[in-house]
């Protein structure tokens, strides 16, 4: 695709008549005498300083000392006039010394050989309050990585020009200034942090379990506490350990390494470096990051400063990277050899339930009322999604009892049980009326607990016995013949008072006799009595 775009641009340039015409470039002026003086004074000294195998700060201090000593031999006018050229020449002298040391003697800035890996120290469960954590240290590079397990509601929405999707795996890489001994204002996430985080994400994503094996949304955060090269690869290693510490059943551990290259085009000599330092990245010709498991590579990224690599150089770099990755992975597995058998006790628990598609609406309720009530009552987080005409319900909570309570309520709505007359239930008082209370028998079905069924003694006000929201035990005693509404009784579950006499039930024909009937029983009306008296 890129080649076609280039061809189109060339074709367009030819039509303008300016194709192949190059602009004249005015090169900056150089002082070859000054360059020679710098090389004569510093290259050999830089060479000897680099050969000492010192730490980053010690090496930096020694190089600065040599530079300042040379600058002191120059006049103030010369420094002011040729300061730009001096910085260039001194930097070039330092680069030449370091590269010559590697090509000639195979000695690196910290004293290692070309294939040596820096000392590694790892520890898992470093922050016990997190869902998973690890610290990975390689030489002077250190990553503290934490794992957070979330629900479907925590997925990241990717809303791009060509794709819209939800991402269940997130990895954030933070590179604060103090990790390199600097101080500067924090102005948001840099492009470097985005790129390094994306590389680590691509390295770990192939080994993540399926949703069936791990229903969580997974977030890793790598905090680089110290950096001297390969901090993105430290993130990959620390991320693997944090996932295993958190009980995420990854398919295989992933380790990563950054490879370097020093070449001399005149002699054809070159040397491939394993686990490069920051200075070796800066002064070298290649930064080749490779991650993978024992079975193969999961991700790679190459930055080169030369025109290209020969097949032999690439082959050697990959083989050396494989050996380095195996060594690093072995060191990592010394802290934890496989994912923990279960998630941490304080990690959320998630269960999934498939319900009929027609049950999605009743579970959510009008305006989300029902699902919000269930979440509030059980202290859970519930999500529901329509997949191929079925509802996929996910319930998350920090303890099993809360999940069981929410699961029972969802099942009661999705698979409503039959309310049996004569059975005892327990439900919440939904509302109170002057004539009784409406009580939830099962989710979605209420019954009337009449005031006369509250207690064996006479109850004047329903509020004297029940409060809205209170959970009450009751028995289903029947259904209304006309409306089908459920009739409840509380008093039948209470002990009957001693000496209690049931009021005889009136014959059905006498029920509901009007006031006129009662007046007829009392005798003749006033007009009739007056006539009789006359």
C-alpha positions as CSV (number, residue, x, y, z in Angstrom):
1,X,0.0,0.0,0.0
2,X,2.8,2.4,0.9
3,X,4.7,1.6,-2.4
4,X,1.5,2.5,-4.4
5,X,1.3,5.8,-2.6
6,X,4.9,6.5,-3.3
7,X,4.4,5.7,-7.0
8,X,1.5,8.0,-7.2
9,X,3.5,10.9,-5.7
10,X,6.4,10.2,-8.1
11,X,3.9,10.3,-11.0
12,X,2.5,13.5,-9.8
13,X,5.9,15.1,-9.4
14,X,6.9,14.1,-13.0
15,X,3.8,15.9,-14.3
16,X,5.0,19.1,-12.6
17,X,8.4,19.0,-14.4
18,X,10.3,19.2,-11.2
19,X,10.9,15.5,-10.6
20,X,14.6,14.7,-9.9
21,X,15.5,18.3,-9.3
22,X,17.3,18.5,-5.9
23,X,17.6,21.6,-3.8
24,X,21.0,22.8,-2.8
25,X,21.8,22.3,0.8
26,X,24.2,24.6,2.6
27,X,26.1,22.4,5.0
28,X,27.1,23.8,8.4
29,X,30.6,24.9,8.6
30,X,33.0,22.7,10.5
31,X,36.4,23.2,12.1
32,X,38.4,20.1,11.3
33,X,41.3,21.3,13.4
34,X,39.0,21.6,16.4
35,X,37.5,18.1,15.6
36,X,41.0,16.6,15.6
37,X,41.9,18.3,18.9
38,X,38.8,16.9,20.5
39,X,39.4,13.4,19.2
40,X,43.1,13.5,20.2
41,X,42.2,14.7,23.7
42,X,39.1,12.6,24.5
43,X,38.6,9.5,22.4
44,X,41.2,7.4,24.3
45,X,40.1,8.8,27.7
46,X,36.5,8.0,26.9
47,X,37.6,4.5,25.8
48,X,39.3,3.9,29.1
49,X,36.4,5.3,31.1
50,X,33.9,3.1,29.3
51,X,36.1,0.1,29.9
52,X,35.7,0.4,33.7
53,X,32.3,-1.3,33.8
54,X,30.7,1.3,35.9
55,X,27.0,2.1,36.7
56,X,25.0,4.6,34.8
57,X,25.5,7.5,37.3
58,X,29.2,6.7,37.8
59,X,29.8,6.6,34.0
60,X,27.9,9.8,33.5
61,X,29.9,11.6,36.1
62,X,33.2,10.3,34.7
63,X,32.3,11.4,31.1
64,X,31.2,14.8,32.4
65,X,34.5,15.2,34.3
66,X,36.6,14.5,31.1
67,X,34.4,16.9,29.1
68,X,34.8,19.7,31.6
69,X,38.5,19.1,31.8
70,X,38.9,19.5,28.1
71,X,36.6,22.6,28.0
72,X,38.8,24.2,30.6
73,X,41.7,24.1,28.1
74,X,39.8,26.3,25.7
75,X,39.4,30.1,25.8
76,X,36.1,31.7,26.7
77,X,35.9,33.2,23.2
78,X,36.4,29.9,21.5
79,X,33.8,28.2,23.7
80,X,31.3,31.0,23.0
81,X,32.0,31.0,19.3
82,X,32.2,27.3,18.6
83,X,30.0,25.9,21.4
84,X,27.6,24.1,19.0
85,X,30.5,22.4,17.1
86,X,32.2,21.4,20.4
87,X,29.0,19.6,21.6
88,X,28.8,17.7,18.4
89,X,32.5,16.7,18.3
90,X,32.6,15.7,22.0
91,X,29.4,13.6,21.5
92,X,30.9,12.0,18.4
93,X,34.2,11.2,20.3
94,X,32.2,9.5,23.1
95,X,30.2,7.5,20.6
96,X,33.4,6.4,18.7
97,X,35.1,5.3,22.0
98,X,32.1,3.2,23.1
99,X,31.6,1.6,19.7
100,X,35.3,0.8,19.2
101,X,35.4,-0.8,22.7
102,X,32.6,-3.2,21.7
103,X,33.9,-4.0,18.2
104,X,37.5,-4.4,19.3
105,X,37.3,-6.1,22.7
106,X,33.6,-7.0,23.1
107,X,33.4,-5.1,26.4
108,X,30.2,-3.2,27.2
109,X,29.7,-0.1,29.3
110,X,28.7,-2.1,32.4
111,X,31.4,-4.7,31.9
112,X,29.2,-7.4,30.4
113,X,29.9,-9.5,27.3
114,X,27.6,-9.1,24.3
115,X,25.3,-12.0,25.4
116,X,25.1,-11.4,29.1
117,X,21.8,-10.5,30.8
118,X,21.9,-8.1,33.7
119,X,21.0,-9.5,37.2
120,X,17.3,-10.1,37.7
121,X,15.2,-9.8,40.9
122,X,11.5,-10.4,41.0
123,X,8.8,-10.7,43.6
124,X,5.0,-11.3,43.4
125,X,2.2,-10.2,45.7
126,X,4.3,-7.1,46.3
127,X,1.2,-5.0,47.0
128,X,-1.2,-7.4,48.9
129,X,-4.2,-5.1,48.6
130,X,-4.3,-5.3,44.8
131,X,-5.9,-8.1,42.8
132,X,-2.4,-9.0,41.6
133,X,1.0,-7.4,41.7
134,X,4.7,-7.9,40.9
135,X,8.0,-6.1,40.8
136,X,10.5,-6.9,38.1
137,X,14.1,-5.6,38.3
138,X,16.8,-6.1,35.6
139,X,19.9,-4.2,36.3
140,X,19.0,-0.6,36.7
141,X,15.5,-1.0,35.2
142,X,12.5,-1.7,37.4
143,X,8.8,-2.0,36.8
144,X,6.1,-2.2,39.5
145,X,3.0,-3.6,37.9
146,X,-0.5,-4.0,39.4
147,X,-3.5,-6.0,38.2
148,X,-7.1,-5.0,38.5
149,X,-10.0,-7.3,37.7
150,X,-13.3,-5.6,36.6
151,X,-16.7,-6.4,35.2
152,X,-18.1,-6.0,31.7
153,X,-19.0,-2.4,32.7
154,X,-15.3,-1.6,32.9
155,X,-14.5,-2.5,29.3
156,X,-12.9,0.3,27.2
157,X,-15.0,1.5,24.3
158,X,-12.8,1.9,21.2
159,X,-14.6,4.3,18.9
160,X,-12.5,4.8,15.9
161,X,-13.0,5.9,12.3
162,X,-13.2,2.3,11.0
163,X,-13.9,0.2,14.1
164,X,-16.1,0.4,17.1
165,X,-15.6,-2.3,19.8
166,X,-15.2,-3.0,23.5
167,X,-11.8,-4.0,24.7
168,X,-11.5,-6.3,27.7
169,X,-7.7,-6.0,28.1
170,X,-6.1,-2.7,29.1
171,X,-2.5,-2.0,29.8
172,X,-1.2,1.4,30.9
173,X,2.6,2.2,31.0
174,X,3.7,5.2,33.1
175,X,7.3,6.6,32.8
176,X,7.7,9.4,35.4
177,X,10.7,11.7,35.2
178,X,12.2,10.4,38.4
179,X,12.8,7.0,36.8
180,X,15.8,8.5,35.0
181,X,16.8,10.9,37.8
182,X,15.1,13.9,36.2
183,X,12.5,16.4,37.2
184,X,10.1,18.0,34.8
185,X,6.4,18.9,34.8
186,X,3.9,16.2,34.0
187,X,1.9,17.2,31.0
188,X,-0.2,14.1,30.3
189,X,0.7,10.8,28.7
190,X,3.4,11.1,26.1
191,X,3.6,9.3,22.7
192,X,6.4,7.3,24.1
193,X,4.3,6.0,26.9
194,X,1.5,5.1,24.5
195,X,3.8,3.3,22.2
196,X,5.6,1.3,24.9
197,X,2.3,0.4,26.6
198,X,0.8,-0.8,23.2
199,X,3.9,-3.0,22.6
200,X,3.5,-4.6,26.0
201,X,-0.2,-5.1,25.4
202,X,0.4,-6.8,22.1
203,X,3.0,-9.0,23.7
204,X,0.6,-10.3,26.5
205,X,-2.7,-10.4,24.6
206,X,-2.0,-13.7,22.8
207,X,-1.7,-15.7,26.1
208,X,-4.8,-14.3,27.8
209,X,-7.6,-16.9,28.5
210,X,-10.9,-16.9,26.8
211,X,-13.9,-15.2,28.3
212,X,-15.3,-18.6,29.3
213,X,-12.2,-19.2,31.4
214,X,-11.9,-15.6,32.7
215,X,-14.9,-13.4,32.4
216,X,-13.1,-10.3,33.9
217,X,-12.1,-7.1,32.3
218,X,-8.3,-7.0,32.9
219,X,-6.3,-3.9,33.5
220,X,-2.5,-3.8,34.1
221,X,-0.7,-0.7,35.1
222,X,3.1,-0.6,34.9
223,X,4.9,2.1,36.9
224,X,8.5,2.4,35.9
225,X,10.4,3.2,39.1
226,X,13.9,3.2,37.5
227,X,15.0,3.0,33.9
228,X,18.3,2.2,32.1
229,X,17.0,0.5,29.0
230,X,14.3,-2.0,28.1
231,X,11.6,-0.6,30.4
232,X,8.9,-1.8,28.0
233,X,10.3,-5.3,28.2
234,X,10.4,-5.1,32.0
235,X,6.7,-4.2,31.7
236,X,6.0,-7.4,29.8
237,X,7.8,-9.5,32.4
238,X,6.2,-7.8,35.3
239,X,2.8,-8.0,33.6
240,X,3.1,-11.7,33.2
241,X,4.0,-12.1,36.9
242,X,1.1,-9.9,38.0
243,X,-1.4,-11.9,35.9
244,X,-0.1,-15.1,37.4
245,X,-0.2,-13.7,40.9
246,X,-3.8,-12.6,40.4
247,X,-4.9,-16.1,39.4
248,X,-5.5,-15.3,35.7
249,X,-5.0,-18.6,33.8
250,X,-2.7,-17.4,31.1
251,X,-1.7,-19.9,28.5
252,X,2.1,-19.5,29.0
253,X,4.5,-17.0,30.7
254,X,5.8,-14.2,28.4
255,X,9.3,-12.7,28.7
256,X,10.9,-9.9,26.7
257,X,14.3,-8.6,25.8
258,X,15.7,-5.6,23.9
259,X,18.5,-6.4,21.4
260,X,21.1,-3.9,20.1
261,X,23.6,-3.8,17.2
262,X,27.0,-2.1,16.7
263,X,28.4,-2.0,13.1
264,X,31.4,-0.7,11.3
265,X,30.6,-0.3,7.6
266,X,34.2,0.2,6.6
267,X,35.5,-3.1,8.1
268,X,32.2,-5.0,8.0
269,X,32.6,-5.9,11.7
270,X,29.5,-6.0,13.9
271,X,28.3,-7.2,17.3
272,X,24.8,-8.1,18.5
273,X,24.0,-7.1,22.0
274,X,21.5,-8.7,24.4
275,X,19.6,-6.7,27.0
276,X,20.9,-3.2,26.0
277,X,21.4,-0.3,28.2
278,X,20.0,3.2,27.6
279,X,23.4,4.4,26.4
280,X,23.8,1.4,24.1
281,X,20.4,2.3,22.6
282,X,21.5,5.9,22.1
283,X,25.0,5.1,20.7
284,X,24.1,1.9,18.8
285,X,22.5,1.2,15.5
286,X,19.5,-0.9,16.5
287,X,16.8,-1.3,19.2
288,X,15.1,-4.6,18.5
289,X,12.5,-5.7,21.1
290,X,11.3,-9.3,21.1
291,X,8.8,-10.9,23.4
292,X,7.5,-14.5,23.5
293,X,6.8,-17.7,25.3
294,X,8.8,-20.9,25.2
295,X,6.9,-21.8,22.1
296,X,7.5,-18.7,20.0
297,X,7.3,-14.9,19.5
298,X,4.2,-13.0,20.6
299,X,5.4,-9.5,19.5
300,X,8.4,-7.6,18.2
301,X,9.4,-4.1,17.3
302,X,12.6,-2.8,15.6
303,X,14.1,0.7,15.4
304,X,17.2,1.0,13.2
305,X,19.6,3.9,12.4
306,X,21.3,2.2,9.5
307,X,20.0,1.4,6.0
308,X,19.2,-2.2,6.8
309,X,20.3,-5.5,8.3
310,X,21.7,-8.5,6.5
311,X,20.0,-11.8,6.8
312,X,22.8,-13.1,9.0
313,X,22.6,-10.2,11.4
314,X,18.8,-10.7,11.8
315,X,19.2,-14.4,12.2
316,X,21.8,-13.9,14.9
317,X,19.8,-11.3,16.7
318,X,16.7,-13.5,16.8
319,X,18.7,-16.6,18.0
320,X,20.4,-14.5,20.7
321,X,17.1,-13.0,21.7
322,X,15.6,-16.5,22.1
323,X,18.3,-17.5,24.4
324,X,18.0,-14.3,26.4
325,X,14.2,-14.7,26.7
326,X,14.5,-18.3,28.0
327,X,17.0,-17.1,30.6
328,X,14.8,-14.3,31.8
329,X,11.7,-16.5,31.9
330,X,13.6,-19.0,34.0
331,X,14.4,-16.2,36.5
332,X,10.8,-15.0,36.5
333,X,9.4,-18.5,37.3
334,X,11.6,-18.6,40.4
335,X,9.0,-16.3,42.0
336,X,5.9,-18.1,40.8
337,X,5.9,-21.1,38.5
338,X,2.3,-21.1,37.4
339,X,-0.9,-19.0,37.8
340,X,-2.5,-19.3,41.2
341,X,-5.3,-21.8,41.5
342,X,-7.8,-19.1,42.4
343,X,-8.3,-15.4,42.4
344,X,-7.4,-13.3,45.5
345,X,-10.0,-13.3,48.3
346,X,-10.7,-9.6,47.8
347,X,-11.0,-9.9,44.0
348,X,-14.5,-9.6,42.7
349,X,-16.3,-12.9,41.8
350,X,-18.3,-13.1,38.6
351,X,-20.9,-15.6,37.5
352,X,-22.7,-15.7,34.2
353,X,-26.3,-16.8,33.5
354,X,-28.1,-17.2,30.2
355,X,-31.7,-16.2,30.3
356,X,-34.5,-16.1,27.6
357,X,-34.5,-13.0,25.5
358,X,-38.0,-12.1,26.7
359,X,-36.7,-11.9,30.2
360,X,-34.2,-9.1,29.5
361,X,-36.9,-6.4,29.8
362,X,-38.4,-7.6,33.1
363,X,-34.9,-8.0,34.7
364,X,-34.0,-4.4,33.7
365,X,-37.4,-3.0,34.6
366,X,-38.9,0.4,33.6
367,X,-36.0,2.9,33.4
368,X,-33.7,0.3,35.0
369,X,-35.7,0.2,38.2
370,X,-35.6,-3.5,38.9
371,X,-31.9,-4.2,38.1
372,X,-30.9,-1.1,40.2
373,X,-33.0,-2.4,43.1
374,X,-31.3,-5.8,42.9
375,X,-27.9,-4.2,42.8
376,X,-28.6,-2.0,45.7
377,X,-30.1,-4.7,47.9
378,X,-27.4,-7.3,47.2
379,X,-24.4,-4.9,46.8
380,X,-23.5,-6.4,43.4
381,X,-22.8,-5.2,40.0
382,X,-25.0,-6.6,37.2
383,X,-24.7,-6.3,33.5
384,X,-27.0,-7.8,30.8
385,X,-26.4,-8.1,27.1
386,X,-28.5,-9.4,24.3
387,X,-26.5,-12.0,22.3
388,X,-28.3,-13.9,19.5
389,X,-31.7,-13.4,21.0
390,X,-30.6,-14.5,24.5
391,X,-29.7,-12.5,27.6
392,X,-26.2,-13.0,29.0
393,X,-26.3,-11.8,32.6
394,X,-23.0,-11.2,34.6
395,X,-23.2,-10.7,38.3
396,X,-20.1,-9.5,40.2
397,X,-19.5,-9.1,43.9
398,X,-16.8,-9.3,46.5
399,X,-18.4,-12.3,48.2
400,X,-20.3,-15.4,47.3
401,X,-23.4,-14.7,49.5
402,X,-24.1,-11.5,47.6
403,X,-23.8,-13.2,44.3
404,X,-26.1,-16.0,45.4
405,X,-28.7,-13.5,46.6
406,X,-28.6,-11.5,43.3
407,X,-28.6,-14.7,41.3
408,X,-31.8,-15.9,43.1
409,X,-33.6,-12.7,42.3
410,X,-32.6,-12.7,38.6
411,X,-33.6,-16.4,38.3
412,X,-36.9,-15.7,39.9
413,X,-37.7,-13.1,37.2
414,X,-36.2,-15.0,34.3
415,X,-37.7,-18.3,35.4
416,X,-40.6,-17.3,37.6
417,X,-41.7,-20.0,40.0
418,X,-45.3,-20.8,40.6
419,X,-46.8,-19.3,43.8
420,X,-48.3,-22.3,45.7
421,X,-51.3,-21.8,47.9
422,X,-50.6,-23.1,51.4
423,X,-46.8,-22.4,51.2
424,X,-44.9,-20.1,53.4
425,X,-42.8,-17.3,52.0
426,X,-40.7,-14.3,53.0
427,X,-40.9,-11.0,51.2
428,X,-40.5,-7.2,51.4
429,X,-43.3,-4.9,52.2
430,X,-43.6,-2.8,49.0
431,X,-46.4,-0.4,50.0
432,X,-48.9,0.2,52.8
433,X,-52.6,1.0,52.3
434,X,-55.4,1.7,54.9
435,X,-56.8,-1.8,54.2
436,X,-53.5,-3.7,54.2
437,X,-50.0,-4.1,52.8
438,X,-48.8,-5.2,49.4
439,X,-45.9,-7.7,49.9
440,X,-43.5,-9.2,47.3
441,X,-44.1,-12.9,47.2
442,X,-41.5,-13.6,44.5
443,X,-39.7,-11.1,42.3
444,X,-42.3,-9.5,40.0
445,X,-45.4,-10.8,41.9
446,X,-47.0,-9.1,44.9
447,X,-49.8,-10.2,47.2
448,X,-52.3,-8.4,49.5
449,X,-51.8,-8.9,53.2
450,X,-55.2,-7.6,54.5
451,X,-55.3,-5.8,57.8
452,X,-57.5,-8.5,59.2
453,X,-54.7,-11.1,58.5
454,X,-51.9,-9.2,60.3
455,X,-52.6,-10.5,63.8
456,X,-55.2,-12.4,65.8
457,X,-56.1,-9.3,67.7
458,X,-57.7,-6.3,66.1
459,X,-55.3,-4.0,64.2
460,X,-56.4,-0.4,63.9
461,X,-53.5,0.8,61.7
462,X,-51.4,-1.3,59.4
463,X,-48.4,1.0,60.2
464,X,-48.6,-0.2,63.8
465,X,-47.5,-3.7,62.7
466,X,-45.5,-3.2,59.4
467,X,-43.2,-0.7,57.9
468,X,-42.5,-0.2,54.2
469,X,-39.3,-2.0,53.2
470,X,-39.6,-4.5,56.1
471,X,-39.2,-8.2,55.4
472,X,-42.1,-10.2,56.7
473,X,-43.0,-13.9,56.8
474,X,-46.4,-15.0,55.6
475,X,-48.4,-17.8,54.1
476,X,-50.3,-17.8,50.8
477,X,-53.9,-18.6,51.7
478,X,-55.7,-18.2,48.4
479,X,-56.4,-16.1,45.3
480,X,-59.2,-13.7,44.6
481,X,-61.7,-15.5,42.4
482,X,-62.4,-12.4,40.2
483,X,-59.0,-10.6,40.0
484,X,-56.7,-13.6,40.6
485,X,-54.7,-11.5,43.1
486,X,-52.8,-13.5,45.8
487,X,-54.1,-13.4,49.3
488,X,-51.6,-13.5,52.2
489,X,-51.9,-14.1,55.9
490,X,-49.4,-13.3,58.6
491,X,-51.5,-14.3,61.6
492,X,-51.7,-17.9,60.7
493,X,-48.0,-18.2,61.4
494,X,-48.4,-16.7,64.8
495,X,-49.6,-18.7,67.9
496,X,-53.3,-18.3,68.5
497,X,-54.0,-16.6,71.8
498,X,-55.4,-18.8,74.6
499,X,-59.2,-18.7,74.8
500,X,-59.4,-17.1,71.4
501,X,-62.9,-17.7,69.9
502,X,-63.3,-17.5,66.1
503,X,-66.2,-15.3,65.1
504,X,-68.7,-17.4,63.2
505,X,-68.6,-16.8,59.5
506,X,-71.9,-15.4,58.3
507,X,-73.7,-17.2,55.5
508,X,-72.7,-15.9,52.1
509,X,-76.3,-14.6,51.5
510,X,-76.1,-12.4,54.6
511,X,-72.8,-10.8,53.7
512,X,-72.9,-7.4,52.4
513,X,-76.5,-6.7,53.5
514,X,-77.1,-3.0,53.0
515,X,-78.2,-0.4,55.5
516,X,-81.8,-0.8,54.3
517,X,-81.8,-4.4,55.3
518,X,-80.5,-3.6,58.8
519,X,-83.2,-0.8,59.1
520,X,-85.9,-3.3,58.2
521,X,-84.7,-5.6,61.0
522,X,-84.9,-2.7,63.5
523,X,-88.7,-2.1,62.9
524,X,-91.0,0.2,60.9
525,X,-89.8,3.5,59.7
526,X,-90.6,6.8,61.5
527,X,-93.6,7.6,59.2
528,X,-95.1,4.2,59.8
529,X,-94.6,4.5,63.6
530,X,-96.4,7.9,63.6
531,X,-99.4,6.6,61.8
532,X,-99.7,3.6,64.1
533,X,-99.5,5.9,67.1
534,X,-102.4,8.0,65.8
